[in-house]
């Protein structure tokens, strides 16, 4: 599975990047999540990506999936910080 980055580059899908991004967002707002929470969410995203998308997926779509999962799992504040950090990368 390859991820199409916003600048068009291709990169291998890496579940650890999702986990790290989630944990950073939770740390940034001082609303720590457990590593287990982040792993669970990342694994849910990986399953969706592998089941529904064949070969390539855009990074922005993964971002939206993570946001939805965070909100669904009750981590709305973390989702907001995760989204803000993603947007700042784009600037």
HELIX and SHEET records of a PDB file:
HELIX    1   1 UNK A   15  UNK A   28  1                                  14    
HELIX    2   2 UNK A   35  UNK A   52  1                                  18    
HELIX    3   3 UNK A   59  UNK A   72  1                                  14    
HELIX    4   4 UNK A   76  UNK A   90  1                                  15    
SHEET    1   A 3 UNK A  10  UNK A  12  0                                        
SHEET    2   A 3 UNK A   2  UNK A   4 -1                                        
SHEET    3   A 3 UNK A  56  UNK A  58  1                                        
END                                                                             
